[in-house]
Amino acid sequence: MNAKELRAAFHAGARVYEGSLLRFEGVEGYDVYNCSIPFEWEGKKYLFGRVERREDFANSVTCLFESAGGDRYTLVPGAVTYPIEDPHIVVMDGELILGGTHVRKRGGEIDELYGYYYRGRDPKFLTHFTCGPAHMKDIRLVRLQDGRVGVFTRPRSAEIAARYGSEAVVGFAVLEDVNQLDCTISDRAKTIDGLFERGEWGGCNQCYLLRDGRIGVIGHRCYREQEEGTALQVYLNIAFVFDPATFRVSDMKVIGDKQSYPPTPWMLPYLKDCAFTSGIVMRSDGRADLYSGLGDVAEGRIVIDAPFGKLL
């Protein structure tokens, strides 16, 4: 099914049990959105958030916030400010690995972008250690069952669109360890077929090793839609299961969209229907908290059924 059909199927049987917007303190006058999932480290709960003035598009930084209970987060004083947007986090070998998109400008316009990666054992002071290929967002890491590191890539270009029909594809490569991650990763990745239909694009946002050795992926799937003269970029929260042994994808589904969350404004008109996925955190009641950026101005949370059942 294409993305619009998957969205219709979601709305036909959607179960959203709770919804709220995250509140951020210490950054008054700025929006915080497209955050990492919350994570616990040495007895405290944190997340990294993209911080930006609404009138200053693509001029953001990533800051560290500490949980103040519920959906409230406060800026951590003295923590490093990272020159990236759309942060994501994973723990490997006792280290935090933070990734995000670094935007390079020239003459005030976006010139190029790269995935930047930081590591360390103190979320307030992580060290930059590598970068991904030019013009590539949404590289994601996951520990595999055999101890190696799986890497999802996401090339997107006119050449990709001409070759595959979709504006982006997702690739997958396996590294012996995270030190092998560098700007050549896309050359080593094999394309995963059948994720997106013609004119669509998307990518992986947070990846989880499942009990059977497959990978549960929480991601985004996107398409364009005209509404009252505006070409909307529709971003949907999705989940699917990927088998690294066979390269087969199963159980592709929409698990949320912007309508699933409390209402928010949007930065630009074409982002009115944009829910840029962060990821899930499993709950003690067997359900999952799904986190998502909304309209490039806010971060939301909804409670959904566990996307991977009892495999996670």
Buried (B, 14 or more C-beta within 10 A) or exposed (E): EBBBEBBEEBEEEBEBEEBBBBBBEBBEEBBBBBBBBBBEBEEEBBBBBBBBEBEEEEEBBBBBBBBEEEBEBBBBEEBBEBBBBBBBBBEBEEEBBBBBBBBEEEEEEEEEBBBBBBBBEEBBEBEBBBBBBEEBBBBBBBBBBEEBBBBBBBBBEEEBBEEBEBBBBBBBBBBEEBEBBBBEBBEBBEBBEEBBBEBBBBBBBBBBBBEEEBBBBBBBBBBEEEEEEEEBBBBBBBBBBBBBEEEEBEBBBBBBBBEBBEEBEBBBEBBBBBBBBBBBBEEEEEBBBBBBBBBBBBBBBBBBEBBBEEBB
